[in-house]
Amino acid sequence: MKAEDRYRNLKTKENYHKLLESGMFWEFHPELSGDWNEDESIINQRQDMSKDQLSKLLKQEKEWTAMFDSDVRVGLALLDEIRKLNQNKEDE
């Protein structure tokens, strides 16, 4: 998926912060930092990241992957419950 497609709803600082405040930011974009000033260049495809920044992202990704691998069943169960709650809201 291209960055422009992946981040199409985060192009503005306002939309970025709305998603961040919703609590779902990390579900959709775990690769981002949560800081608009750091992430804006990634979102708007200005790939001027240093080797240090790339190394930091790769390290974070490895840590998160290891963390979620051990709790896959719990995570899937939580996602299923969230889907059920969302479905109930839509049905109301």
C-alpha positions as CSV (number, residue, x, y, z in Angstrom):
1,M,0.0,0.0,0.0
2,K,1.3,3.4,-0.9
3,A,1.9,6.0,1.9
4,E,-0.5,8.4,0.2
5,D,-3.3,5.7,0.5
6,R,-2.4,4.6,4.0
7,Y,-2.3,8.1,5.4
8,R,-5.0,9.8,3.3
9,N,-7.1,10.6,6.4
10,L,-4.1,12.0,8.3
11,K,-3.0,14.7,5.9
12,T,-3.8,17.5,8.3
13,K,-2.7,18.1,11.8
14,E,-6.3,18.4,12.9
15,N,-7.3,14.9,11.5
16,Y,-4.1,13.5,13.0
17,H,-4.9,14.7,16.5
18,K,-8.6,13.6,16.2
19,L,-7.4,10.0,15.5
20,L,-4.8,10.2,18.2
21,E,-7.4,11.4,20.8
22,S,-9.8,8.7,19.7
23,G,-7.5,6.0,21.2
24,M,-7.4,4.1,17.9
25,F,-4.3,5.8,16.5
26,W,-2.0,3.0,17.5
27,E,-4.3,0.3,16.1
28,F,-4.1,1.8,12.7
29,H,-0.6,3.4,12.7
30,P,1.8,1.7,15.1
31,E,4.7,2.8,12.9
32,L,4.1,6.4,13.7
33,S,5.3,8.2,16.9
34,G,2.2,10.1,18.0
35,D,4.0,13.4,17.5
36,W,2.8,15.4,14.4
37,N,6.1,17.2,14.0
38,E,7.9,13.8,13.6
39,D,5.3,12.1,11.6
40,E,4.2,14.8,9.2
41,S,7.1,14.1,6.8
42,I,6.1,10.4,6.7
43,I,2.5,11.1,6.2
44,N,3.1,13.7,3.4
45,Q,5.8,11.5,1.8
46,R,8.7,13.6,2.6
47,Q,11.1,10.8,3.3
48,D,14.0,12.6,4.8
49,M,14.5,10.3,7.6
50,S,18.0,9.8,9.0
51,K,19.5,6.4,9.6
52,D,19.0,6.9,13.3
53,Q,15.3,7.5,12.9
54,L,15.0,4.5,10.7
55,S,16.9,2.4,13.2
56,K,14.6,3.6,16.0
57,L,11.5,2.7,14.0
58,L,12.8,-0.8,13.2
59,K,13.7,-1.3,16.8
60,Q,10.2,-0.2,17.9
61,E,8.6,-2.4,15.3
62,K,10.6,-5.5,16.6
63,E,9.6,-4.7,20.2
64,W,5.9,-4.3,19.3
65,T,5.9,-7.4,17.1
66,A,7.4,-9.5,19.9
67,M,4.9,-8.1,22.4
68,F,1.9,-8.9,20.2
69,D,3.1,-12.3,19.1
70,S,2.8,-13.5,22.7
71,D,-0.7,-12.2,23.1
72,V,-2.2,-12.9,19.7
73,R,-5.2,-14.8,21.0
74,V,-6.0,-12.1,23.6
75,G,-5.7,-9.5,20.9
76,L,-8.0,-11.3,18.5
77,A,-10.6,-11.8,21.3
78,L,-10.5,-8.1,22.1
79,L,-10.9,-7.2,18.4
80,D,-13.8,-9.5,18.2
81,E,-15.4,-7.8,21.2
82,I,-14.8,-4.4,19.6
83,R,-16.4,-5.5,16.4
84,K,-19.4,-6.8,18.3
85,L,-19.7,-3.4,20.2
86,N,-19.5,-1.5,16.9
87,Q,-22.1,-3.7,15.3
88,N,-24.4,-3.1,18.2
89,K,-24.0,0.6,17.8
90,E,-24.8,0.5,14.1
91,D,-27.9,-1.7,14.8
92,E,-29.3,0.9,17.3
